[in-house]
Structures are given as C-alpha cells and as structure tokens.
Amino acid sequence: MTDSPASGSNVSASEVAKTLGIEQNRPLKSRMKPYLLWGGAALVLIIVLLLFINRRSSANQVNYQTQEVTRGNLTVLVSATGTLQPTNQVEVGSEISGTLKSVEVDYNAKVKRGQVLARIDTAKQDAQVKQTVASLEAARARVLQAQATVSEAKAKLARLIQVQEASGGKVPSKTELDTARATLDRAVADEANARAAVTQAAASLEVQRIDLDKSVIRSPINGIVLKRTAEPGQTVAASLQTPVLFTLAEDLTQMELQVNVDEADVGKIQPDQSASFTVAAYPDRSFPARVSQVRFGSQTVAGVVTYTTVLKVDNAELLLRPGMTGTANVTVQNIDNALLVPNTALRFVPPAAPVKKASDGGSLLSKIMPRPPRSAPRTVQNDKEKQPHVWILNDAALEKISITTGMTNGVLTEVRGDSLKPGTKVVVDVSEAGK
C-alpha cells in the first residue's frame, strides 16, 4: 500500500516528459550537435563576407606605373608612303591611223634613240603621196601657162601703146587701152594664183611625207621598254587622241620615290634631307634616299591633305622596279644628349578622388550585397591647361611638374630646362589594386 503513491508519481513524470518531447535518456552531446553545425555555418559565412568587403575596399585603391626620365640621342623621323617612278618616263604613240605592219621590240628591251619600235602599213599614204606629187606637177604647169598669158598680154599692150604714139593719139581708143591693161592685170593675178597653188601642193606633199615618215615609230630616248600594247595587225585610230603603244623609262639606275606627306609634317621636310625606305619585295633591307623636292601643290584624299615629296633613289643594282610601294622615313632632325621623357607620361591624367558617402557604415544589406566596382576610376582633365606637364610620386602622393617640351619621335619627347633630372620616375599609367 505504501508503494502506490510512488508509482503514481513516476507515471506522471514520464508522461510529462513524453508530452514535452524530452528524452531524458538521450546524451547531451547528441542534443547539442545541430546547434554546433548551424553556428559553424554562420561563422564561415561571416568570415567570407568580411573577406569580400575587405577585398572590395582594397580594389578601390590604385597602383601607379612609372618610367624613368633618360638622357640620350633623339632622332625625329617623318613617315610617308608612295610609289617608285623612273626619273624620265615617256609614252610613245602614233600620230597617224593605220594597221600595224610589224612590232620590232618586246617588254624589257633596251632601246636606243631613233631605234624602230613598230611600223604602220603605208599603202594608203604612198598612194596619197603620188596623188599630191601629180597635183604639184599640174600646179607648176599652170604657172608656166599663166606666165605665157602674162607675156602675151604685155606684148599686146605694148603694141597698142606703140600705135597710139605713131598715130598721135588717134588710135587705138582709150577703151581698147584700158581693156589691154586689164587683161594684163588678170594674167599677172592668174600667174600669182598658179604659184600659190604650187606652194600649197608642195606643202601638202611635205605633210604627207612627214606622215609617211611617222608611220615608222621610233624611240625618242635611250631606255628600256616598260609596257607594250602594240601587236602586229592591230588597227591604230589616232583621230581623237594619240594611242599609247609603248611606255619607255630612260634610266632605271636612277629612280625617284614620290611619297605623300601629311600637312602636319610637311613643314619639317626640307630638300637634301636624308631618308630611308623599304619595299615589300625586300622586307629585310633598307634603301637609302635623299629629299630632292617638296611640291607646293596639295592633294586631298578622303579628307586628308597631303603634299607630294620626291626622294632621289640610287638603283644601280636594278633591284627596285617602277610601281613598287615604298614606306619612307625622312630624318628631319638629330638631337644629341637630350633629356627624354616617355610620351605616355605627357598624356597621363590622374584619377579623380573617391566620393565620400553620407553615412560611414551604410546598411547591413549594402555590406552583405555591395555594388560591383566600376571598371576603371574616373579621371579629371582640365581643358584650359595648355602647359605640358608630367606627374611624379612624392611620398606616395601625386605631384605635378610643368615642363618645356621640344621635338618628339612619337615615343619619346625632348624636355628642355631643369624641371626634370635623369632617373626621375614619372607616372605613365594607373591600375586598380589586385589586377
């Protein structure tokens, strides 16, 4: 009877534990395991977020790239392209029409002055010459006839005058004398007309003989045949313009390179400056040249104004050929022992200072999910600053140094004065940290 209350209380405690979901017999370690797992995951997430925030803040920092100011020799060049041409190139054509009877030379043939290049069939010209010769003979015969008429008219007038003197002026009448004088004048005019016809016929014969001589096409210079468009049997029509049958170059041992110099550089080019150029046929070889002429006439191509500059070229080896494209570098100035600064330093613009936010910390969401960084820092440029300058690092801070510049070769620029010293490091670029 005494055990009944104890057993009743035990049942009540087990029922309460079951009702509360507490397993009194479960070990403490098993009960704490889920809390430890969730706590470790939260700790790892916090560490990752802190590392990401630190990395983002460090990415906003910049690193400056520098180069040293050096002392050395500066060669200023002006580059231009053009084509090689013979010093004297002649196009030979035909002044008369006809059919080519023969062609005496071929490509690359060396010719002498007066050498026959081609012949035109002269059958038609020969017939015209014979016809003109006959006309000339006929005109000369008419001159003889006119001279006889003049002699006859003079004799008749002389007899009438003699009769008049013998008759004391009674006969012949005045009308007869006037008629005789007019007949003589007409005879003299006919003689002059006949002589003019002779001159005209002789001139026509001379012209036809010149045309006959031009049917043989000859070389006007000593040179070489560059082009030939003439073929035997080809019909040549010279009615509107002279057809070009041969293109001759006088001397290929001396050539010229005609390059187009930009208007920004033409003021630096002067006659007798030295130059060098390359051609695609010999990419590993540089050929010397010298400026002989800078033409005043301009030409505009695609909105670019250029001026033709002629370079004299020695082609004694006959390696260069007309029409080759040459890329020339003209030496416009040599500066010895110059203080040189990279052109990238002259173009450098420092980044703008970062903009501070209104709140220091910001929201938790902005820290956990920050905005992505910009691809590049903003830069500030003052258009009113015309004085050339560079930037140097002074105790990790940028310092602006104004300089006076001289000539440039596109990579390095001469610095005049004592604003910079050899070995001074100038800033040429900026990059974000971590990149």
C-alpha positions as CSV (number, residue, x, y, z in Angstrom):
1,M,0.0,0.0,0.0
2,T,2.9,2.3,0.7
3,D,4.3,1.9,-2.9
4,S,1.2,3.2,-4.6
5,P,1.9,6.9,-4.4
6,A,5.5,6.5,-5.6
7,S,4.4,4.5,-8.6
8,G,1.8,7.1,-9.4
9,S,4.2,9.9,-9.3
10,N,6.6,8.1,-11.6
11,V,4.0,7.6,-14.2
12,S,3.1,11.3,-14.0
13,A,6.8,12.4,-14.6
14,S,7.2,10.1,-17.6
15,E,4.0,11.3,-19.1
16,V,5.1,14.9,-18.6
17,A,8.5,14.2,-20.3
18,K,6.9,12.4,-23.2
19,T,4.4,15.2,-23.5
20,L,7.2,17.8,-23.6
21,G,9.2,15.8,-26.1
22,I,12.2,15.5,-23.8
23,E,14.0,12.3,-23.9
24,Q,15.7,12.1,-20.6
25,N,17.9,9.2,-21.5
26,R,19.4,11.0,-24.7
27,P,23.1,12.1,-24.2
28,L,23.9,15.8,-24.0
29,K,26.4,15.7,-27.0
30,S,23.7,14.4,-29.3
31,R,21.3,17.2,-28.2
32,M,24.0,19.9,-28.9
33,K,25.1,18.7,-32.4
34,P,22.5,20.6,-34.5
35,Y,23.3,23.9,-32.7
36,L,27.1,23.4,-33.3
37,L,26.5,22.8,-37.1
38,W,24.4,25.9,-37.5
39,G,26.8,28.0,-35.5
40,G,29.8,26.9,-37.6
41,A,28.0,27.6,-40.9
42,A,27.1,31.1,-39.6
43,L,30.7,31.7,-38.6
44,V,32.0,30.7,-42.1
45,L,29.5,33.0,-43.8
46,I,30.6,35.9,-41.6
47,I,34.3,35.3,-42.4
48,V,33.5,35.1,-46.2
49,L,31.5,38.3,-46.1
50,L,34.3,40.1,-44.2
51,L,36.9,39.0,-46.7
52,F,34.7,40.1,-49.6
53,I,34.2,43.5,-48.1
54,N,37.9,43.9,-47.4
55,R,38.8,42.9,-50.9
56,R,36.3,45.4,-52.4
57,S,37.7,48.2,-50.3
58,S,41.2,47.3,-51.4
59,A,40.1,47.2,-55.0
60,N,39.3,50.9,-54.8
61,Q,43.0,51.6,-54.3
62,V,45.2,52.3,-57.3
63,N,48.8,51.5,-58.3
64,Y,50.8,53.9,-60.3
65,Q,53.1,52.7,-63.1
66,T,56.2,54.8,-63.6
67,Q,59.1,55.1,-66.1
68,E,62.5,56.9,-65.6
69,V,63.5,60.0,-67.4
70,T,66.6,59.2,-69.5
71,R,69.3,61.1,-71.4
72,G,70.2,60.0,-74.9
73,N,70.1,60.8,-78.6
74,L,66.8,61.6,-80.3
75,T,66.2,61.1,-84.0
76,V,63.0,62.7,-85.3
77,L,61.5,60.9,-88.3
78,V,58.6,61.7,-90.6
79,S,57.0,58.6,-92.2
80,A,55.2,58.6,-95.5
81,T,54.3,56.1,-98.3
82,G,54.5,56.4,-102.0
83,T,55.4,54.7,-105.3
84,L,58.7,54.3,-107.2
85,Q,58.8,56.1,-110.6
86,P,61.5,56.4,-113.3
87,T,63.2,59.8,-113.4
88,N,62.1,60.2,-117.0
89,Q,59.2,58.1,-118.4
90,V,57.9,58.6,-121.9
91,E,54.8,57.3,-123.5
92,V,55.2,56.6,-127.3
93,G,52.2,56.5,-129.5
94,S,51.2,57.0,-133.2
95,E,50.1,60.3,-134.7
96,I,48.6,58.6,-137.8
97,S,45.9,56.0,-138.2
98,G,46.5,52.6,-139.8
99,T,47.3,49.0,-139.3
100,L,50.5,47.9,-137.5
101,K,52.6,46.1,-140.0
102,S,55.3,44.9,-137.5
103,V,56.4,45.4,-133.9
104,E,60.2,45.4,-133.5
105,V,60.6,45.4,-129.7
106,D,59.3,43.5,-126.7
107,Y,59.0,44.0,-122.9
108,N,62.2,44.9,-121.1
109,A,64.0,45.5,-124.4
110,K,66.8,48.1,-124.2
111,V,66.4,50.7,-127.0
112,K,68.5,53.5,-128.4
113,R,67.3,56.9,-129.5
114,G,65.9,56.7,-133.1
115,Q,65.5,52.9,-133.0
116,V,62.5,51.5,-134.8
117,L,59.8,50.3,-132.4
118,A,57.0,49.5,-134.8
119,R,55.9,50.1,-138.5
120,I,52.4,51.0,-139.8
121,D,51.3,49.8,-143.2
122,T,51.8,52.8,-145.6
123,A,50.0,51.6,-148.7
124,K,47.4,54.4,-148.3
125,Q,50.0,57.0,-147.6
126,D,52.1,56.0,-150.6
127,A,49.1,56.5,-152.9
128,Q,48.3,59.9,-151.3
129,V,51.9,61.0,-151.9
130,K,51.7,60.0,-155.5
131,Q,48.5,61.9,-155.9
132,T,49.9,65.0,-154.3
133,V,53.0,64.8,-156.5
134,A,50.8,64.8,-159.6
135,S,48.9,67.8,-158.2
136,L,52.1,69.6,-157.7
137,E,53.2,69.0,-161.2
138,A,49.9,70.2,-162.5
139,A,50.2,73.4,-160.5
140,R,53.6,74.0,-161.8
141,A,52.3,73.6,-165.4
142,R,49.6,76.1,-164.7
143,V,52.3,78.6,-163.5
144,L,54.0,78.2,-166.9
145,Q,50.7,78.7,-168.7
146,A,50.0,81.8,-166.6
147,Q,53.4,83.2,-167.4
148,A,52.8,82.7,-171.1
149,T,49.5,84.6,-170.8
150,V,51.2,87.4,-169.0
151,S,53.8,87.7,-171.7
152,E,51.1,87.7,-174.3
153,A,49.1,90.4,-172.5
154,K,52.2,92.5,-172.1
155,A,53.1,92.3,-175.8
156,K,49.6,93.3,-176.9
157,L,49.5,96.3,-174.6
158,A,52.9,97.4,-175.8
159,R,51.7,97.2,-179.5
160,L,48.7,99.3,-178.7
161,I,50.8,101.9,-176.9
162,Q,53.2,102.0,-179.9
163,V,50.3,102.5,-182.4
164,Q,48.9,105.3,-180.2
165,E,52.2,107.1,-180.2
166,A,52.5,106.7,-184.0
167,S,49.0,108.0,-184.7
168,G,49.3,110.9,-182.4
169,G,46.8,109.5,-180.0
170,K,44.1,108.9,-182.6
171,V,44.1,105.1,-182.4
172,P,43.5,102.9,-180.6
173,S,40.8,104.3,-178.4
174,K,41.1,104.7,-174.7
175,T,38.7,101.8,-174.1
176,E,40.9,99.4,-176.0
177,L,44.0,100.5,-174.0
178,D,42.1,100.0,-170.7
179,T,41.0,96.6,-171.8
180,A,44.5,95.6,-172.7
181,R,45.8,96.8,-169.3
182,A,43.0,94.9,-167.5
183,T,43.9,91.7,-169.5
184,L,47.5,92.1,-168.4
185,D,46.5,92.5,-164.7
186,R,44.3,89.4,-164.9
187,A,47.2,87.4,-166.4
188,V,49.5,88.6,-163.6
189,A,46.9,87.6,-161.0
190,D,46.4,84.2,-162.6
191,E,50.2,83.7,-162.5
192,A,50.2,84.5,-158.8
193,N,47.3,82.2,-158.2
194,A,49.2,79.4,-160.0
195,R,52.3,80.0,-158.0
196,A,50.2,79.8,-154.8
197,A,48.7,76.5,-155.9
198,V,52.3,75.2,-156.4
199,T,53.2,76.3,-152.9
200,Q,50.1,74.7,-151.5
201,A,50.7,71.4,-153.3
202,A,54.3,71.4,-152.2
203,A,53.2,71.9,-148.6
204,S,50.6,69.1,-148.8
205,L,53.3,66.8,-150.2
206,E,55.6,67.7,-147.3
207,V,52.8,66.9,-144.8
208,Q,52.1,63.6,-146.4
209,R,55.8,62.7,-146.5
210,I,56.0,63.6,-142.7
211,D,53.1,61.3,-142.1
212,L,54.8,58.7,-144.2
213,D,57.9,59.1,-142.1
214,K,55.8,58.8,-138.9
215,S,54.4,55.5,-140.0
216,V,57.8,54.2,-138.7
217,I,57.5,54.6,-134.9
218,R,60.9,55.3,-133.3
219,S,62.2,55.6,-129.8
220,P,62.7,59.2,-128.6
221,I,65.1,58.3,-125.8
222,N,67.7,55.7,-124.7
223,G,65.9,53.5,-122.3
224,I,64.0,50.3,-121.6
225,V,60.5,49.2,-122.6
226,L,58.3,49.0,-119.6
227,K,54.9,48.5,-121.3
228,R,53.9,47.4,-124.8
229,T,50.3,47.5,-126.1
230,A,51.1,47.2,-129.8
231,E,50.6,43.9,-131.7
232,P,51.1,43.2,-135.4
233,G,47.8,43.6,-137.3
234,Q,46.4,45.9,-134.7
235,T,44.4,48.9,-136.0
236,V,45.6,52.3,-134.7
237,A,43.0,55.1,-134.7
238,A,44.5,58.5,-134.0
239,S,41.5,60.6,-134.8
240,L,40.6,61.8,-131.3
241,Q,43.7,61.2,-129.2
242,T,47.1,59.6,-129.7
243,P,47.0,56.0,-128.7
244,V,49.9,54.9,-126.4
245,L,51.7,51.9,-127.9
246,F,54.9,51.8,-125.7
247,T,56.0,53.1,-122.3
248,L,59.7,53.7,-122.0
249,A,61.9,54.5,-119.0
250,E,65.0,56.5,-119.7
251,D,67.3,55.2,-116.9
252,L,66.3,52.7,-114.2
253,T,69.6,53.1,-112.3
254,Q,68.3,56.4,-111.1
255,M,64.7,56.5,-109.8
256,E,62.5,58.6,-107.6
257,L,60.1,57.7,-104.8
258,Q,57.1,60.0,-104.7
259,V,55.6,60.0,-101.2
260,N,52.6,61.8,-99.8
261,V,53.5,63.8,-96.6
262,D,50.7,64.8,-94.2
263,E,50.1,68.5,-93.9
264,A,51.1,68.3,-90.2
265,D,54.6,67.1,-91.1
266,V,55.3,68.9,-94.4
267,G,56.8,71.9,-92.6
268,K,59.6,69.7,-91.2
269,I,60.6,68.4,-94.6
270,Q,63.4,70.2,-96.4
271,P,65.4,69.4,-99.6
272,D,68.6,67.4,-99.2
273,Q,67.4,65.7,-96.0
274,S,68.5,62.0,-95.8
275,A,65.9,59.3,-95.8
276,S,65.5,55.5,-96.0
277,F,62.7,53.3,-97.2
278,T,61.6,49.7,-97.5
279,V,59.6,47.8,-100.1
280,A,57.6,44.6,-99.8
281,A,59.9,42.7,-102.2
282,Y,62.8,43.1,-99.8
283,P,61.3,43.5,-96.3
284,D,64.7,42.9,-94.5
285,R,66.6,45.6,-96.4
286,S,66.5,49.4,-96.1
287,F,67.4,51.5,-99.2
288,P,68.9,55.0,-98.8
289,A,67.4,58.1,-100.4
290,R,67.5,61.9,-100.3
291,V,64.8,64.5,-100.5
292,S,65.1,66.4,-103.8
293,Q,61.8,68.3,-103.9
294,V,58.8,69.3,-101.8
295,R,55.9,70.3,-104.0
296,F,53.7,73.2,-103.1
297,G,50.6,71.7,-104.7
298,S,48.4,69.8,-102.4
299,Q,46.0,66.8,-102.9
300,T,43.1,65.8,-100.7
301,V,42.2,62.1,-100.4
302,A,39.3,61.1,-98.0
303,G,39.6,64.5,-96.3
304,V,43.3,64.2,-95.7
305,V,45.6,66.9,-97.2
306,T,49.0,65.7,-98.3
307,Y,51.9,67.1,-100.3
308,T,54.0,65.2,-102.8
309,T,57.6,64.9,-101.8
310,V,60.2,63.5,-104.2
311,L,63.1,61.3,-103.0
312,K,66.0,60.5,-105.2
313,V,67.0,56.8,-105.2
314,D,70.1,55.1,-106.5
315,N,69.1,51.9,-108.2
316,A,72.4,50.7,-109.5
317,E,71.7,47.1,-108.6
318,L,68.3,47.3,-110.5
319,L,66.5,45.7,-107.6
320,L,63.8,48.3,-107.5
321,R,61.1,48.5,-110.1
322,P,58.6,51.2,-111.2
323,G,55.3,51.0,-109.3
324,M,56.7,49.4,-106.1
325,T,55.2,50.8,-102.9
326,G,57.8,52.3,-100.6
327,T,57.5,53.2,-96.9
328,A,59.9,56.0,-96.3
329,N,61.3,57.6,-93.1
330,V,62.8,61.0,-93.5
331,T,65.3,62.1,-90.9
332,V,64.2,65.7,-90.1
333,Q,66.4,66.3,-87.0
334,N,69.0,64.6,-84.8
335,I,69.4,65.8,-81.2
336,D,72.4,64.5,-79.2
337,N,72.4,64.1,-75.4
338,A,68.8,65.2,-74.9
339,L,66.7,64.7,-71.8
340,L,63.9,62.3,-72.8
341,V,60.5,61.6,-71.3
342,P,58.0,59.0,-72.5
343,N,55.0,60.4,-74.4
344,T,52.7,58.3,-72.2
345,A,53.8,60.4,-69.2
346,L,52.6,63.6,-71.1
347,R,49.2,62.0,-71.8
348,F,48.7,60.7,-68.2
349,V,45.7,62.1,-66.3
350,P,45.4,61.3,-62.6
351,P,42.2,59.6,-61.4
352,A,39.6,61.6,-59.5
353,A,39.4,61.5,-55.7
354,P,36.7,59.0,-54.4
355,V,33.4,60.5,-53.5
356,K,32.5,60.1,-49.8
357,K,29.1,58.7,-48.8
358,A,26.7,60.5,-46.4
359,S,26.9,57.6,-43.8
360,D,30.1,55.9,-42.7
361,G,28.8,52.4,-42.4
362,G,25.8,52.0,-44.5
363,S,23.1,49.4,-44.1
364,L,23.8,45.8,-43.4
365,L,22.3,44.8,-46.7
366,S,24.7,47.1,-48.6
367,K,27.7,45.4,-46.8
368,I,26.5,41.9,-47.4
369,M,25.4,42.6,-51.1
370,P,27.7,45.5,-52.2
371,R,27.5,47.0,-55.7
372,P,30.1,45.8,-58.2
373,P,33.2,48.0,-58.6
374,R,33.5,50.2,-61.6
375,S,35.7,49.0,-64.5
376,A,38.0,52.0,-64.2
377,P,38.4,55.0,-61.9
378,R,37.1,58.3,-63.1
379,T,39.5,60.8,-64.4
380,V,39.6,64.6,-64.3
381,Q,41.0,66.7,-67.1
382,N,41.2,70.5,-67.3
383,D,41.0,71.6,-70.9
384,K,42.4,75.0,-70.0
385,E,45.8,73.5,-69.1
386,K,47.9,74.1,-72.1
387,Q,51.3,73.9,-70.4
388,P,52.9,70.5,-70.9
389,H,53.4,68.7,-67.6
390,V,54.1,65.3,-66.0
391,W,53.3,63.7,-62.7
392,I,55.7,62.2,-60.2
393,L,55.2,60.4,-56.9
394,N,56.2,62.3,-53.8
395,D,55.7,60.2,-50.6
396,A,53.1,58.1,-52.4
397,A,51.2,61.3,-53.4
398,L,51.0,62.7,-57.0
399,E,52.9,65.9,-57.7
400,K,52.5,67.9,-60.9
401,I,55.7,69.1,-62.7
402,S,55.4,71.7,-65.5
403,I,57.9,71.2,-68.3
404,T,59.0,72.7,-71.6
405,T,59.0,70.2,-74.5
406,G,60.9,70.1,-77.7
407,M,61.0,67.6,-80.6
408,T,59.4,64.2,-80.4
409,N,59.6,61.0,-82.4
410,G,56.2,59.7,-81.3
411,V,57.6,57.6,-78.4
412,L,59.9,60.0,-76.6
413,T,59.9,63.8,-76.2
414,E,62.7,66.1,-75.6
415,V,62.5,68.1,-72.3
416,R,64.2,71.5,-72.1
417,G,65.2,73.2,-68.9
418,D,66.0,71.9,-65.4
419,S,62.5,70.9,-64.3
420,L,63.4,67.2,-64.5
421,K,66.6,65.2,-63.9
422,P,67.7,61.9,-65.4
423,G,66.4,59.0,-63.4
424,T,63.3,60.8,-62.2
425,K,60.4,58.4,-62.2
426,V,57.3,59.9,-64.0
427,V,53.8,58.3,-63.8
428,V,52.7,56.8,-67.1
429,D,49.6,54.8,-66.2
430,V,47.4,53.7,-63.3
431,S,45.8,50.4,-62.5
432,E,43.5,49.1,-59.8
433,A,45.0,47.1,-56.9
434,G,44.7,43.4,-57.2
435,K,44.7,43.4,-61.0
